[in-house]
Amino acid sequence: MPLVSTRQLLDEAAKGGYGVGAFNVNDMEQIQAIMEAAKETNSPVIIQASRGARAFAQDNYLFHLILAANELYPEIPIAMHLDHGNSFETCKSAIELGYSSVMMDGSLKADGKTPATFEENVAVTKQVVDFAHARGVAVEGEIGVLGGIEDGHGAGGSGLDHVTDPDQAVEFAELTGVDSLAIAIGTSHGAYKFTKKPDGSVLKMDLLIAIHKRLPKTHLVMHGSSSVPKDLQDIINQYGGKLKETWGVPVEEIQLGIRNGVRKVNVDTDNRLAITGAIRKVLWETPEKFDPRDYMKPARAAMQKVVAQRMTQFGQAGHAGDYKAISIADMAKGYKDGSLSTKPLVAAR
Ligand code: 13P
């Protein structure tokens, strides 16, 4: 099966009423964990790499690992997505490498830190959409600014600093023609999202629902969606770690989002926690060990467990065989002839 566009994956998810986890990777073991979880649960897959991941692993290593996954699991639709592209050039380089999907995060300037103006965001996102769609590649945009920092990318601060304005979301979707839209509703990247179990004062699910009402056909994306489970925090701290008490996004809130237009759910931190906890445990209990496989195997298994759980909770489990992948070349034809129109359906207020 060729690499699939996130547009096709998310269109199918919308038809089926489920969400698709988008899991970040930096190395082979993380890709293996995701693919085994996908096989275990019969799930379609979005694998995503940030600029930091591309720099860490080098583009060619990372991309060829994805191609290996594609060869080894021909029955599973896989989209390879660029997470938080900071500029046209970054997105172009991913597209030219063969990514089937890119995020242009124009909510920040190219430095990946300073919030951009609405006009700047529209201009750079539209530029990426035109380039990507001509090549059959899907584009995710972002309106509003996420909190926190991930892999050096982010404005920092609280997730409530720049939440999405529904009117701007509509205008942005209309002006850019993005295939999916990341919105800011109080979440942030990383482990430290909330200081207690979040309620509506800090996690704005009402805002998400309002945006979905205005853009009922637009695939919404929830970033910063790790749940930061207490048991994963505890394992790290039990074996010498020093995590401060923290809360993530409860899975029930993500499921509420999925019932209201969320189709792509970004998860990175939970997998990082699972890996680190498993490695700490081995090294703490058996300090004489030095073969990396002794701790990488349990680390990979711990990540697989988290990913399989999320795939089931988001509803994508069981859906890998629902459809045949449309090639990126055929997606390009669809954008050209209008059958993959990205003109959003906007509901009256
Ligand atoms: P978490 O840090 O909550 O896993 O978010 C990851 C993310 O949104 C990647 O873009």
Boltz pocket constraint, residues with backbone or C-beta under 6 A from the ligand:
constraints:
  - pocket:
      binder: B
      contacts: [[A, 24], [A, 83], [A, 84], [A, 150], [A, 188], [A, 189], [A, 190], [A, 191], [A, 222], [A, 223], [A, 224], [A, 225], [A, 226], [A, 227], [A, 266], [A, 267], [A, 268], [A, 269], [A, 270]]
      max_distance: 6.0
